Structure formats: C-alpha cells, structure tokens
Amino acid sequence: MVRLELDQVVMRRMKEEDIEMVKALIKEGCEGNENRLILHILTRPLCLFILAVFSSILRCLVHSFILALAIPVFLLIVFLKITMPRSVGVLGSSRPSWDYVGSAYRDSQDETLPNPYCRISGKTPTTRKLRRKLGAKEKSSSAETISPERAEAAGQVWVAECDGEIQGCIFRENEVRPGIRRLCRVVVSSWYRREGLGRLLVQSLQQRERDTGAHRVYAHVPYPSKVGEVFFRKLGFRILGQDSEEEEEDDKEIELETPERGFMGYPLTKVFYKDL
C-alpha cells in the first residue's frame, strides 16, 4: 500500500487515451466478484434442493456417488458462467462495462470535480503526462466505431489522477429519470485502497450532482459484498426498502429501481440510495 496525498488528486472526465488503463482497473476491481455471486446462488435453499434432486436421479444412472454429486454442480456453474449478465462489473445496468468505457469519453473532457482537500491544505494539484506503455489494443481503440445511440447512453466516467497515474475511477450512468442519478461502479487501485480515495470520488461526484439539480443517488452493490455495504453505509447510503421510513414513496422507487437478478430470480445486487 502506498501513502496517498488526497490534496494532490485531480478528478477529471475520462479521455480516450485513458481507456485501456480504466479497463485494467475494472478488471482488477471485478476480480472474484463473479465467483462470489455464483457461490451465493449455489448456497440458496431452493438451488440446493434442485441440485439434490438431480443428484438423486443421477445416482440411479451413475454408480459413483461422487460423480452423481459433482456433475449437477459442475453443469450449473458452467451455465451460470455463460448466462450470468456480463454487466456484473457495472451493476444495475443491462449494458456491459465497455459501453461506458468505450464511448463515455466522447462528451466534454475538460470538466473536473472539486477536491475539498485542496481548500483545506491550500495546495493546487498538478497534472502530469500519464505513465503508460502503448499496446496494440490502445493504438486501435480510437478506430472503434461508436454509434450515436451508444454514445448518448454511455453516461460518465470520472478518473482520479495523481502524479501522472490513474489511481481510481467512478461510473455514473446516463440520466434516466429527472433528479435521479445512479453510480454504477467505484474502483480504486489495490495500491491506494483504504486511503480515502473511494470516499473522495463518491462525495465529490455527489456534490456535483447536487449542484446540477439531483435529489437522489442510487448505488448497486454486489449482494455478497460486505465491504461494499459497509463503505456505502459510512457515506450515508441506506438500503432501499429496508432502511426507509417513507413506505409509500419507497414502494414506488422499488418498482422503478430493481436489483440485478440472476439464476431463478435470485438478486445479485442490493440497491442503496441517498437523498441529497
């Protein structure tokens, strides 16, 4: 873990040359998520019952008890790997992560988020040329054809940069309902975690959305992720349908803001919200 000076962090819109680095961050941040979600589904009571039934049927056909037990589990894992929405990395959306990363830079690139630590320290963060190795994928990224519909629905990607290195990013989905914003993913490099960078990204984007007229922010967190739940609770978020006292309004929002669901309708995410 590297000591991070938060007052030197610049939070800006993603540019085209940032795409490969942001993709690498997403891959790092999603590591293990899919496997945890599959384990979560496999351990649900109804799923265990169905696996037991199939194992009993196979036991009559296969003379090995271990094979009769392992074959249904193996087939179900393969099925989940193939059919589980690839939007696990950008939860709460039916579009995959590359629809954001691949086209979100087409909008204005000069915007930055205010850094409250700069006001406290009196320092001005400086930007340097990003340190990177130019690969084949990166060279060809600008040649990718982006349709107007895809670019319009791309939403926004903000990156946290310090000393010429992208250390984290936050995704905000395109506005669907007036006054409502949705955070799709917050990723911080493993070298800079537990330094307050994720909190800085969320709070700075919240302030910007509040200034532009938003009154509520949603965040979809992977169902088995205890770290994600604790993180958003510390930032003042509450679980939709559980922590709210306004039941009538909450019922309407539950119909509009539904969690991502997987095999047999089991929820893959928990929906958190915060009123601004």
N, C-alpha and C positions, 0 to 999 in steps of 0.2 A: 504494500500500500504506500502511495506517495502523498506527501503533505501538499494540500491544495490551498492556494490563496484565492478565496472566493471573490475578493475585490478586483482581481485581475481577469475574471472570466467575462468574456463577451458572448452574449446570447443573440444570435442573428438568424435570419432565414437561411435555409439550406440553398447552396448554389450547385450548379451542375457538376463542378469538379469535386463536390463533397459526396457524391452518390455512393461510390464504392466504399468509402470509409463508414458511411452511415449503414450500409448493408452489412458490413462486418460487425458493427455494433449490435445490430438487430440479431444477427446470428449468435453472437455471444450472449445477448440478453435472453434469447429464447431457449438456450441450451437447457435441456432437462424438462422444460415445460410440457412438451408433448407426452413424454413418458410418465410424468406425474399425473397428467389428465387421464391417460389410459389406465393407470393403476387405480385412480379414483373411480372410474367407471366399472372396472373389473371387480371391485370390492363392494359394489352396491348389492343389497339383498336379492332383488329380483334377478339381477345378472348372475349372481352365484347360483340361484335356484335353476335358471335355464342351463347353465353350464353343468350342473349336477344331473339334470335330466338327460342331456346329450351324452354325458359320460356313462350313465347307466345303460343307454341304448347301445353305445359302442362296446360296452363290456360284454354284451351278448354276441358281438361280431368279432371282437379282438380278444385274444386270450391273455393279453398283458394288461394288468390293471394300470400300470404307469402310462402306457400309450393311450388307454381309454381316458385317462385324466388329462394328459398333456395335449392331445390332438385338438379338442374343442377350444382350449385356452389359446393355443398357438394360432388356430384359424381366426379366432376373434381378434387377437392382437393384430394380425395381418389385415383383417377387414377394417379395424379402426385406423391403422396407419394409412390405409388407402383412402378411406372415406372421411376421416376427420377433416373439418374445414381447414384449409391452409391459412386462414386468417387468424389462427391461434396467436401469431405474432402481433397482430393488430386486432385485439379483441373487441367484440361488439360490432364488427363490420363484416359484411359479406364479401368485401373486396380484399384481395391479398395485399401483402405489405408493399410489393413493388408498384402497385397503383399509386401509392403515396410517394415512395422514394423516387420512382421513375419519372414523375411528372409534376410534383409539387414545386419544384424549382422554377417552373415556367412563370410563376407570378412574380410580384415585386421582390427583389433580393436585397434591398437597401434597408429594410426595417430591422430594428434591434429592440430587445426587451430591456427595460430599465433594471439596473443592478443596484439594489438597496445598499449593498456593502460598499459601493463606491462612494455613496453620500456619507457613510459613517467614517470611512478611512480618509476621504478627501483625495484618493488616488484616481487616476484615469487609466483604465485598462488599454493596453496597446495590442494591436493585431499584427501578426507576422504571417509570412507566407507559409502555408500548410506544408508539413513534412510528410511526404508520401513517395512511394515507388509507383511509377506509372506502369500499369499492366495492360494486357491486351483487352481485357473487359472494359477498363476505364477509357481506353482510347476509342472504343467503339460505342460508348454509352451515348454520346451526343448524336449518333446516327440513328438512334432508335426512333421510330415513328410514333408520335403521340397524337391521338385523336383529340379534337376539341372537347368531346364529351368526357373523356378520361381526364384531361387537364382541368376541366371545370369541377369535377368531383374529387379532385386529388386532395383537397384540404391543405394543411400547412405542416411543414416540418421545421422545427427550430433546433439549432445546434448550439452547444456550449463549447466555446473555443478558448484555449489559453496557451500561450507560448507556441502558437502555430500548430496545435494539436486539438482535434475534436475529441472531447472527453465525455460527452453525453448528448442526448437528443430527446425531444419530446414531440409527439404527433398530436395534431388537433384535426379532427375530422371536419369536413366541409359543413357549413351551417345548413341544417335540415329544417329546424323549427326556429322561429324568431325568438331571440333571447336565450336559446339553449345551445350549449357547447358540449362537445364530447372529447375527452382525452383518450386516445387510442393506445398509446404506449409511452412509457418513460424508461429510457435506457441510460445507464451510466457505465462507463468502462470499469472493469474489475479493479484496475489500479487506483481508481478515485472514489470508490464506494465508501459510505459511512463518513463522508467529509461534508455533507450538506448540499452537494450539487443537485441531487434529485429534488430536494425540497426547494432549492432556489429556482429551478426550472419551472416547477408547478406553480409556485407562488407568484413568480414574475409573469407567467402567462395568464394566471387568474386575474392579476391586476390589469393587464392589458385588455382582457375580455370584459372586465367590469367597466373599464373606461369606454369601451365601444358599445355598451348597452346590454350586455349579457346579464341575466339574473340567476342562472343556474348552470352548474358544470357537472357532467357525469364522467365517471371513470369505470371501465370494466376490468375487473381483476380476476386472474385465473382462480378457479374455485379452490384448489388445494393450496394456494399460495398464502401462507400465514404472514410472510414478510411483507407482501404487498398490502394485505389487510391492515397490519399494524402501521405501515407507512402512511396510508391514506387516512386512517383514523387520527393519527397525530396531526395531520394537516386540517382536521375539522370536517372530514367527509363522514357521511353516515350511510348505512346500507338501506337501499330503497325497499320499503315495505316492512322493515323491522324496527328502525330507529325513529321513524317519523310519528309525530303526534297528529298531523293533519291527515286523517284517514281518507276523506273524500278526494282531496287533491292527489294523494298518494296512489289511490286506485286508478285514477286517470293516467298518471305517469307510468304505472306498471304496465298498462296496456300499450303505451307508446314506446317505452324503453324496456325491452325484453332482453334477458341474458342470452348469450350464445348457447345453443343446445347441441348435444351430440347423440350417440347411440341410445335408442329407446327414450329419447327426450330428456335425458339427464342434463342438468345445467352444467356448462363448462366455466361459467363466469359468475361472479357476484357484481351487482350493479351498485356502485357508490355514487353519492351525489353531495353537492354542497351549494347552498344558496349564497349568492354573492351580495 
